[in-house]
Amino acid sequence: MSGFVEKPEPIEVPGLVHLHTGKVRELYRNEAGDLVMVASDRMSAYDWVLPTEIPDKGRVLTQLSLWWFDQLRDLAENHVISTELPEGAPADWAGRTLVCKSLKMVPVECVARGYLTGSGLLEYNASRTVCGLALPEGLVDGSELPAPIFTPATKAEVGEHDENVSYEEVARQVGAETAAQLRQATLAVYSRARDIARDRGIILADTKFEFGFDGDTLVLADEVLTPDSSRFWPADRWQPGRAQPSYDKQYVRDWLTSPASGWDRKSEQPPPALPEEVVAATRQKYVEAYEHLTGTSWS
C-alpha cells in the first residue's frame, strides 16, 4: 500500500473547478480555461504523502521555480501566465499559486543525470548501464558522469512509483520526433542549470522535468529545479564513494528508514508523523537551497 496517509479535501473557490489533488499540488481550472496550480506544504517520500507538512515548502518550490524559469527563458518556453491570486482565493495561497497555460502534457518524466546515484546507481551496479545506456567501469555513488544523460521514466499516479524506461520505449510511446525533442530540451536545460548551480557552490546531480505542447511548441511545465524534483549537493562536501549530503528531501527519507522512526518501509503500514526537529531541519534545507541558488534571503 501507499498513497496519502490523510488525503486533504480541496478548497472550494468561486470561479475555479478543482481538477486533481497531487502529491504536493492542487490543480484547478479557471473560467478562462487556464490552469491554476497551488503548491501545498505536503511532503512525499517512498510513494507516500506524509501526514506532516513542512512550513513554507510550497512557497519555496513556487518561488524557486519562477526564478529558474527566468534563468531558462531563452532555452525553453514555460507555462506560467501569471502569479496573480485568483479572486476569492484564501490568503494562504499567496506566493504558492501559478496561473498556467493548459497544455497537452507528454506522459514522460524527463530525467537528466550528471552524477551517478539513486536508482541509476542500482542499475549501474547490476549491469553497468542506466536506462540501457552503457557507462564506464569504475563509477561509484556520487561519481560525475562523462556527460549528462537522458534517463526517462514513466509518470506514476499518487502512491505508485515512477519506472525508468529506455529512450526507445519513449520513442515508441510518444513518437520519434517528440522523443528527440524531449531529450534535446532536457539535456539543454539541465546543462544550463548545472552550470548556474555550480557557480553558486551547488552540484545539480540530477533532476526531472515535465513538458507539454502548446500547439506545436514544446513547453516546460509544472515545477522546475526544486529540492522536490532535483538532487542538490553542496559542492564543497562532494566526495564520490558515499552518500552525499543534500539540500533535498533525502533528510526525510533517511529519518523514515532509521530506527528512530520505527517504520518498516516494506510493511503495509503508513509512515509516522515527522518529529518537530526533522520538520525544522527539512524546512531549513529547502530555504538554504533557495538562498544559495537565487542569492536572496528567504522571508
C-alpha positions as CSV (number, residue, x, y, z in Angstrom):
1,M,0.0,0.0,0.0
2,S,0.9,3.6,-0.5
3,G,-0.6,7.0,-1.3
4,F,-2.0,9.6,1.1
5,V,-1.8,8.9,4.8
6,E,-4.5,11.6,5.1
7,K,-5.9,12.8,1.8
8,P,-6.9,16.5,2.1
9,E,-10.2,17.9,0.9
10,P,-9.7,20.5,-1.8
11,I,-10.6,24.1,-1.0
12,E,-13.5,25.5,-3.0
13,V,-13.0,28.8,-4.6
14,P,-15.7,30.6,-6.7
15,G,-14.9,30.5,-10.4
16,L,-12.4,27.6,-10.1
17,V,-13.1,24.0,-10.8
18,H,-10.9,21.5,-8.9
19,L,-9.3,19.0,-11.2
20,H,-6.7,17.0,-9.3
21,T,-5.0,16.5,-5.9
22,G,-1.4,15.6,-6.5
23,K,1.3,14.6,-4.0
24,V,2.1,18.3,-3.5
25,R,-0.1,20.4,-5.8
26,E,-3.8,21.1,-6.1
27,L,-4.8,21.8,-9.7
28,Y,-7.8,23.9,-10.7
29,R,-9.2,25.4,-14.0
30,N,-10.4,29.0,-14.1
31,E,-13.3,30.4,-16.2
32,A,-10.8,31.4,-18.9
33,G,-9.7,27.8,-19.3
34,D,-6.3,28.3,-17.7
35,L,-4.8,26.0,-15.1
36,V,-4.4,27.3,-11.5
37,M,-1.6,25.3,-9.7
38,V,-1.3,25.7,-5.9
39,A,1.8,24.2,-4.2
40,S,1.0,22.9,-0.7
41,D,3.4,22.2,2.1
42,R,2.9,18.4,1.8
43,M,5.9,16.2,1.8
44,S,6.1,12.9,-0.1
45,A,8.6,10.1,0.3
46,Y,8.7,6.4,-0.7
47,D,5.5,6.8,-2.6
48,W,3.6,8.1,0.5
49,V,2.3,11.6,1.1
50,L,3.3,12.0,4.7
51,P,0.9,13.2,7.4
52,T,3.2,16.1,8.4
53,E,3.7,19.3,6.4
54,I,6.9,21.3,6.1
55,P,6.1,25.0,6.7
56,D,6.8,27.3,3.7
57,K,7.7,24.4,1.4
58,G,5.1,25.2,-1.2
59,R,6.2,28.8,-1.4
60,V,9.8,27.8,-1.7
61,L,9.0,25.4,-4.6
62,T,6.9,28.1,-6.4
63,Q,9.3,31.0,-6.0
64,L,12.4,28.9,-6.9
65,S,10.6,27.5,-10.0
66,L,9.8,31.1,-11.0
67,W,13.5,32.1,-10.6
68,W,14.6,29.1,-12.7
69,F,12.0,29.8,-15.4
70,D,13.5,33.3,-15.7
71,Q,17.1,31.9,-16.0
72,L,16.0,29.4,-18.7
73,R,13.7,31.7,-20.7
74,D,15.9,31.8,-23.8
75,L,16.2,28.0,-23.8
76,A,12.7,26.8,-23.1
77,E,9.3,28.5,-23.2
78,N,7.4,27.9,-19.9
79,H,3.8,27.5,-18.9
80,V,3.4,30.5,-16.5
81,I,0.8,33.1,-17.4
82,S,0.5,35.0,-14.0
83,T,1.3,34.8,-10.3
84,E,-1.8,36.9,-9.5
85,L,-4.0,35.4,-6.8
86,P,-7.4,34.3,-8.1
87,E,-10.3,36.4,-6.7
88,G,-11.8,34.8,-3.7
89,A,-8.8,32.5,-3.1
90,P,-7.6,32.1,0.6
91,A,-4.7,34.4,1.7
92,D,-2.6,31.3,2.3
93,W,-2.4,30.8,-1.5
94,A,-0.2,33.9,-1.9
95,G,3.3,33.0,-3.1
96,R,2.4,29.4,-3.9
97,T,0.0,29.9,-6.8
98,L,0.6,30.0,-10.5
99,V,-1.8,30.6,-13.3
100,C,-0.6,28.5,-16.2
101,K,-1.3,27.6,-19.8
102,S,-3.4,24.5,-20.4
103,L,-1.0,22.2,-22.3
104,K,-1.2,18.8,-23.9
105,M,1.1,17.1,-21.4
106,V,3.6,14.5,-22.6
107,P,3.3,11.4,-20.2
108,V,7.0,11.1,-19.6
109,E,9.2,12.1,-16.6
110,C,12.2,13.7,-18.4
111,V,15.1,12.9,-16.1
112,A,18.6,14.2,-16.7
113,R,21.6,12.8,-14.7
114,G,25.0,14.3,-14.5
115,Y,26.1,12.2,-11.5
116,L,25.5,8.6,-10.5
117,T,23.3,7.9,-7.5
118,G,19.8,6.7,-6.6
119,S,18.1,4.2,-8.9
120,G,20.7,4.9,-11.6
121,L,23.4,3.6,-9.2
122,L,21.4,0.4,-8.5
123,E,21.1,-0.3,-12.2
124,Y,24.7,0.6,-12.9
125,N,25.9,-1.8,-10.1
126,A,23.9,-4.6,-11.7
127,S,24.6,-4.0,-15.4
128,R,27.0,-1.0,-15.9
129,T,24.0,0.7,-17.6
130,V,21.4,3.3,-16.7
131,C,18.2,3.1,-18.6
132,G,20.1,0.9,-21.0
133,L,22.8,3.4,-21.6
134,A,26.3,1.9,-21.2
135,L,28.6,3.7,-18.7
136,P,32.3,3.2,-18.0
137,E,33.7,0.9,-15.4
138,G,34.8,2.2,-12.0
139,L,32.0,4.6,-11.2
140,V,30.7,4.8,-7.6
141,D,28.0,6.6,-5.7
142,G,28.3,10.3,-6.4
143,S,30.6,9.9,-9.5
144,E,30.3,12.6,-12.1
145,L,29.3,11.0,-15.5
146,P,31.4,11.6,-18.6
147,A,28.5,13.7,-20.0
148,P,24.9,14.2,-18.8
149,I,22.4,11.5,-19.9
150,F,18.7,11.5,-20.6
151,T,17.1,8.7,-18.5
152,P,13.3,9.0,-18.8
153,A,10.7,7.4,-16.6
154,T,7.0,6.7,-16.8
155,K,4.7,9.1,-14.9
156,A,3.1,7.3,-11.9
157,E,-0.2,8.1,-10.1
158,V,-0.1,9.1,-6.4
159,G,1.0,6.0,-4.4
160,E,2.8,4.4,-7.4
161,H,6.4,4.5,-8.3
162,D,7.9,6.0,-11.5
163,E,9.7,3.3,-13.5
164,N,12.8,4.0,-15.5
165,V,12.4,3.2,-19.2
166,S,14.6,3.3,-22.3
167,Y,14.8,6.0,-24.8
168,E,13.5,3.5,-27.4
169,E,10.4,2.9,-25.2
170,V,9.7,6.7,-25.0
171,A,10.0,6.9,-28.8
172,R,7.6,4.0,-29.1
173,Q,5.1,5.7,-26.8
174,V,5.2,9.3,-28.0
175,G,6.8,9.1,-31.4
176,A,10.4,9.5,-32.5
177,E,10.2,13.2,-33.2
178,T,8.7,14.1,-29.8
179,A,11.2,11.8,-28.0
180,A,14.1,13.6,-29.7
181,Q,12.7,17.0,-28.7
182,L,12.3,15.8,-25.1
183,R,15.9,14.5,-25.0
184,Q,17.4,17.7,-26.5
185,A,15.4,20.1,-24.3
186,T,16.0,18.1,-21.2
187,L,19.8,18.0,-21.6
188,A,20.0,21.6,-22.7
189,V,18.1,22.8,-19.7
190,Y,19.9,20.5,-17.3
191,S,23.3,21.7,-18.6
192,R,22.4,25.4,-18.2
193,A,21.1,24.8,-14.7
194,R,24.1,22.6,-13.7
195,D,26.5,25.5,-14.7
196,I,24.4,28.1,-12.8
197,A,24.2,26.0,-9.7
198,R,27.9,25.1,-9.8
199,D,28.7,28.9,-9.9
200,R,26.8,29.1,-6.6
201,G,28.6,26.2,-4.9
202,I,25.9,23.6,-5.6
203,I,26.1,20.4,-7.6
204,L,22.9,19.6,-9.5
205,A,23.3,15.8,-9.5
206,D,20.1,15.0,-11.4
207,T,16.6,16.5,-12.0
208,K,13.3,15.7,-13.7
209,F,11.2,17.9,-16.0
210,E,7.8,17.7,-17.4
211,F,6.9,19.1,-20.8
212,G,3.7,19.7,-22.7
213,F,2.7,21.1,-26.1
214,D,1.1,24.4,-26.8
215,G,0.1,23.7,-30.4
216,D,3.4,22.6,-31.9
217,T,5.6,24.3,-29.3
218,L,7.2,22.2,-26.6
219,V,6.7,24.0,-23.2
220,L,8.4,23.4,-19.9
221,A,5.7,22.9,-17.2
222,D,5.0,22.0,-13.6
223,E,7.8,22.8,-11.2
224,V,11.4,23.1,-12.3
225,L,14.8,22.5,-10.5
226,T,13.4,22.5,-6.9
227,P,14.5,20.3,-4.0
228,D,11.5,18.1,-4.7
229,S,12.4,17.4,-8.3
230,S,16.2,17.5,-8.1
231,R,19.2,16.4,-6.1
232,F,21.3,19.3,-4.9
233,W,24.6,18.7,-3.2
234,P,26.9,21.2,-1.5
235,A,29.9,21.2,-3.9
236,D,32.5,21.7,-1.1
237,R,31.4,18.5,0.6
238,W,31.1,16.3,-2.5
239,Q,33.0,13.1,-2.1
240,P,32.3,10.2,-4.5
241,G,32.1,6.8,-2.9
242,R,29.5,7.6,-0.3
243,A,26.0,9.1,0.0
244,Q,26.3,12.9,-0.4
245,P,24.8,15.5,2.0
246,S,22.0,17.2,0.2
247,Y,19.5,20.1,0.1
248,D,16.6,17.9,-0.8
249,K,14.2,15.6,1.0
250,Q,16.8,12.9,1.5
251,Y,16.9,14.0,5.1
252,V,13.3,12.9,5.5
253,R,13.9,9.6,3.7
254,D,16.9,8.9,5.9
255,W,14.8,9.5,9.1
256,L,11.9,7.4,7.8
257,T,14.3,4.4,7.3
258,S,16.2,4.9,10.5
259,P,15.4,3.0,13.8
260,A,14.2,6.3,15.2
261,S,11.0,6.3,13.1
262,G,10.1,2.7,13.9
263,W,8.6,2.3,10.4
264,D,9.2,-0.7,8.2
265,R,9.2,0.6,4.7
266,K,8.3,-2.9,3.4
267,S,5.2,-3.2,5.6
268,E,1.7,-2.1,4.6
269,Q,1.6,0.4,7.4
270,P,1.7,4.1,6.6
271,P,4.7,6.1,7.7
272,P,4.6,8.0,11.0
273,A,4.3,11.7,11.6
274,L,7.6,13.6,11.4
275,P,9.1,14.9,14.7
276,E,9.5,18.7,15.1
277,E,13.2,18.6,14.7
278,V,13.0,16.8,11.4
279,V,10.4,19.3,10.2
280,A,12.6,22.2,11.2
281,A,15.7,20.8,9.6
282,T,13.9,19.9,6.4
283,R,12.4,23.4,6.1
284,Q,15.9,24.8,6.6
285,K,17.4,22.7,3.8
286,Y,14.7,23.9,1.4
287,V,15.3,27.5,2.4
288,E,19.1,27.1,2.1
289,A,18.7,25.7,-1.4
290,Y,16.6,28.7,-2.4
291,E,19.0,31.2,-0.8
292,H,22.2,29.6,-2.3
293,L,20.8,29.4,-5.8
294,T,19.0,32.8,-6.0
295,G,21.4,34.8,-3.9
296,T,18.5,36.3,-2.0
297,S,17.3,35.8,1.6
298,W,14.1,33.9,2.2
299,S,11.5,35.9,4.1
